[in-house]
Amino acid sequence: MIEKMLPSKYFRRSGLPRLALALPMALPRLRLMTLLTLAVMLAGRSVIAQDQRLPFAAGEKLRYNVSWRLLPAGHAEIVLSQDRSVQGAAGRWRVVGKAQSVGYVSNIYKVDDEYQSTFRNPPLCSNGMHKVIHEGGRHRDVKLDFDAQRRVARVEEKNLQSGANGAVVRSEQFPTPACVHDILSALYFVRSRPLTVGQFIDVPINDGSKTINLRVEVQAEEDIKTELGVMRAVRVEPAVFDGKLFSGKGRMHVWFSKDAQRVPIQLRAQIGVGTITATIAAIEREDTTR
């Protein structure tokens, strides 16, 4: 979700943060990040269908500190739970991602965003996403629904600015594959993969426009310094600056913990206005033994 900290010139079009994902979010595309966003699913969907052991569980909360050119820029968190909104629908997940700017960055471009996504097993296909966006002078409510049977995405965007009365400013449909990811569910799909150096995965992502295939390369194992100590991690690079997702020049890397949980512990984007980094500050998990 750290992509929200960027000026509007790094948006490919109004309303789509340039770094995600991205979170997701962040995270995320990964976008937010991801986020966020490693070989044409490596026959990935069939592998997940056979192995239901996932590296995450309901009750997981990830918190991040975000910096820009070494200055504190914001905070972000991603919280995962079981989605019980549909009775009898087992294997459904709900993830909420939030991002807020702080300090100097907040004075020049205030951010207070919340993304919600629901996705299902297998293979973590998205049911839809709801965004409430407050970025500078822009305030939007965006709902994105995926119809797997009809293979379409429906998006409706409302203006939340004072005096706009929630007017609908965009209502469109786009074709999708039967299984598609939003920018948050993509993060959990990548976590579900055994990240092997040299591997590639193509992730179909839709964020309210044309579906793209985001290619992610697993590049190396490295040690990353965090507030939780030095953590062994696997570095991946999503091809977000190839013109399909972001129109500007730059590079993005994401580090996942080298353990069974594969937690995204750091995201770094190198762009024209400087380097933006989101680093894990806390990992909380629900106590399932009680």
C-alpha positions in Angstrom: 0.0 0.0 0.0 3.0 2.2 0.1 2.4 3.2 -3.5 -0.1 5.6 -2.1 2.7 7.8 -0.9 3.6 8.8 -4.4 2.7 12.0 -6.4 0.0 11.7 -9.0 2.5 11.7 -11.9 3.4 8.1 -10.9 -0.2 7.0 -11.5 -0.9 5.4 -14.8 -4.4 6.8 -14.6 -6.3 8.7 -11.9 -7.1 6.4 -9.0 -4.5 3.7 -9.6 -1.6 4.1 -7.3 1.7 3.7 -9.0 3.5 1.4 -6.5 1.5 -1.5 -4.9 0.2 -4.6 -4.6 0.3 -3.5 -3.2 -0.6 -4.4 -1.2 -1.5 -4.3 -1.8 -0.2 -3.7 -1.2 0.9 -2.1 -0.5 0.8 -3.7 -1.0 0.8 -5.1 -2.9 -0.3 -4.2 -6.9 1.2 -6.2 -4.9 0.0 -3.4 -5.7 0.4 -3.8 -2.3 1.8 -4.4 -3.3 1.0 -5.4 -3.3 1.1 -6.2 -3.1 1.4 -7.3 -4.3 1.8 -8.7 -6.3 7.3 -16.2 -10.2 6.3 -19.8 -14.8 2.8 -19.4 -16.1 1.6 -20.1 -12.6 4.1 -22.9 -12.7 1.2 -25.1 -13.2 0.6 -23.2 -10.0 -3.1 -23.7 -9.7 -3.0 -27.5 -9.9 -0.2 -27.6 -7.3 -2.3 -25.5 -4.8 -5.3 -27.6 -5.5 -3.4 -30.7 -4.4 -1.7 -29.1 -1.4 -4.0 -27.2 0.9 -1.3 -26.4 3.5 -1.1 -22.6 3.3 1.7 -20.4 4.8 -0.8 -18.0 6.4 -3.8 -18.3 8.8 -6.7 -16.3 10.0 -5.7 -13.8 12.7 -2.4 -12.8 11.0 -1.6 -9.0 11.2 1.4 -7.5 9.5 2.5 -3.9 10.3 5.0 -1.9 8.3 6.9 1.4 8.6 7.3 3.3 5.4 10.1 5.7 4.6 10.9 7.9 1.6 14.5 9.1 1.1 15.1 7.9 4.7 12.3 10.1 6.1 9.4 8.6 7.9 6.5 8.6 5.4 3.7 6.4 6.8 2.4 3.2 8.3 0.6 0.3 6.7 -1.0 -2.9 8.0 -2.5 -6.0 6.5 -5.0 -8.1 8.5 -6.2 -11.5 7.4 -9.4 -13.3 8.6 -11.9 -15.9 7.5 -14.7 -14.5 5.4 -18.0 -15.6 7.0 -20.2 -13.2 5.0 -21.5 -16.1 2.9 -23.0 -19.0 4.8 -21.8 -22.4 3.7 -19.0 -21.0 1.6 -15.9 -22.7 3.1 -12.4 -21.7 2.2 -13.0 -18.0 1.9 -10.6 -15.3 3.1 -11.0 -11.6 3.9 -8.0 -9.3 4.0 -8.0 -5.6 5.0 -5.1 -3.3 4.1 -4.7 0.2 5.5 -2.2 2.9 4.8 -1.7 6.3 6.4 0.9 9.0 5.7 2.7 10.7 8.6 5.0 13.7 9.2 6.3 15.8 6.4 4.8 13.6 3.7 1.4 13.9 5.3 1.7 17.7 5.2 2.3 17.7 1.4 0.1 14.7 0.4 -2.1 13.2 3.1 -3.1 9.6 2.6 -5.7 7.6 4.5 -6.7 4.5 2.5 -8.4 1.2 3.3 -8.6 -1.8 0.9 -10.7 -4.9 1.5 -10.5 -8.0 -0.6 -12.1 -11.5 -0.4 -10.7 -14.5 -2.1 -11.2 -18.3 -2.0 -9.4 -21.7 -2.0 -8.2 -23.0 -4.4 -6.3 -21.3 -5.9 -6.9 -18.0 -4.0 -9.0 -16.4 -6.8 -10.4 -13.0 -6.0 -14.2 -12.5 -5.4 -13.7 -8.7 -5.4 -12.3 -5.7 -3.8 -13.6 -2.5 -2.1 -11.4 0.6 -1.8 -12.0 3.7 0.2 -9.4 6.2 -1.0 -8.4 9.5 0.6 -5.3 10.8 -1.2 -4.6 14.5 -1.2 -7.7 16.2 -2.6 -9.0 13.0 -4.1 -11.6 11.0 -2.3 -13.1 7.9 -3.9 -15.1 4.7 -3.1 -14.3 1.9 -5.6 -16.0 -1.5 -5.8 -14.7 -4.2 -8.0 -16.6 -7.5 -8.4 -15.4 -10.6 -10.3 -18.0 -12.9 -11.8 -16.1 -16.2 -12.4 -18.9 -17.8 -14.3 -19.4 -15.0 -16.8 -15.7 -14.1 -16.7 -16.2 -10.4 -16.2 -15.1 -7.7 -13.8 -17.5 -5.0 -12.8 -16.2 -1.7 -11.4 -18.1 1.2 -9.9 -16.4 4.3 -8.7 -18.0 7.0 -6.6 -16.8 10.5 -5.7 -16.7 11.1 -2.0 -15.6 14.7 -2.1 -17.6 17.3 -0.3 -20.6 18.3 -2.4 -20.3 15.4 -4.8 -23.0 13.4 -2.9 -21.4 10.1 -3.7 -22.0 10.5 -7.5 -21.0 7.6 -9.7 -18.1 8.8 -11.9 -17.3 5.4 -13.5 -19.1 2.2 -14.1 -17.5 -0.3 -16.5 -17.0 -4.0 -17.3 -13.9 -5.9 -18.4 -13.3 -9.5 -19.5 -11.3 -11.7 -17.2 -10.1 -15.2 -16.9 -12.1 -17.6 -14.7 -9.5 -17.0 -11.9 -8.1 -13.6 -11.5 -6.4 -11.8 -8.6 -6.8 -8.3 -7.2 -3.8 -6.5 -5.8 -4.2 -8.0 -2.3 -5.1 -11.5 -3.2 -2.1 -11.6 -5.5 0.2 -11.2 -2.4 -1.3 -14.3 -0.8 -1.0 -16.3 -4.0 2.7 -15.5 -4.3 3.1 -16.5 -0.6 1.5 -19.8 -1.4 4.3 -20.7 -3.9 7.5 -22.4 -3.0 9.8 -19.5 -3.9 12.8 -21.0 -5.6 15.6 -18.8 -6.9 15.5 -18.7 -10.7 11.8 -19.3 -10.8 9.2 -17.2 -12.6 5.4 -16.9 -12.0 2.8 -15.0 -14.1 0.0 -13.7 -12.0 -3.2 -12.5 -13.7 -4.2 -9.2 -11.9 -7.2 -6.9 -12.5 -7.5 -3.6 -10.6 -10.6 -2.2 -12.4 -9.4 -2.2 -16.0 -7.8 -4.6 -18.4 -6.4 -7.8 -16.8 -2.6 -8.0 -17.0 -0.2 -10.9 -16.4 2.3 -9.7 -13.9 5.6 -11.6 -14.1 7.6 -12.1 -10.9 11.2 -13.3 -10.8 12.6 -15.0 -7.7 16.2 -13.6 -7.7 18.2 -14.4 -4.6 18.4 -15.1 -0.8 19.5 -12.3 1.4 19.6 -11.1 5.0 17.3 -8.1 5.8 17.6 -5.9 8.8 14.2 -5.1 10.4 12.9 -3.9 13.8 12.4 -7.6 14.5 16.0 -8.4 13.9 18.0 -9.7 10.9 15.8 -12.0 8.9 16.8 -14.4 6.1 14.6 -13.6 3.0 14.0 -14.4 -0.6 14.1 -11.4 -3.0 11.7 -11.2 -5.9 11.2 -8.6 -8.5 7.7 -8.0 -10.1 7.9 -6.5 -13.6 5.7 -3.5 -12.6 7.7 -1.0 -14.7 7.2 -2.7 -18.1 4.5 -0.2 -19.2 1.5 -2.5 -18.3 1.1 -1.4 -14.7 3.4 1.6 -14.2 4.3 4.0 -17.0 7.3 5.5 -15.3 10.9 4.1 -15.0 12.0 2.3 -11.9 12.4 -1.0 -10.2 10.6 -2.7 -7.3 11.8 -5.6 -5.1 9.9 -7.5 -2.4 11.6 -9.7 0.2 9.7 -12.7 1.7 10.9 -14.4 4.8 12.8 -17.6 4.2 10.6 -19.8 6.3 7.3 -21.7 6.1 5.2 -18.5 6.5 6.9 -16.6 3.6 5.9 -13.2 5.2 6.5 -10.1 3.0 9.1 -8.4 5.2 10.2 -5.5 3.0 9.3 -3.7 -0.2 11.6 -1.2 -1.9 10.7 0.9 -5.0 13.4 2.9 -6.7 11.8 5.6 -8.8 12.6 9.1 -10.1 11.5 10.9 -6.9 13.7 8.7 -4.7 13.5 5.3 -2.9 10.4 4.2 -1.0 10.8 1.4 1.5 8.3 -0.5 3.6 9.8 -2.7 6.3 8.0 -5.1 8.7 7.6 -3.6 12.2 5.4 -6.3 13.8 3.9 -9.7 13.1 0.9 -10.8 15.2 -0.8 -14.1 15.0 -4.0 -15.3 16.7 -3.4 -17.9 19.5 -5.1 -21.0 18.1 -4.2 -23.1 21.2 -6.8 -21.4 23.4 
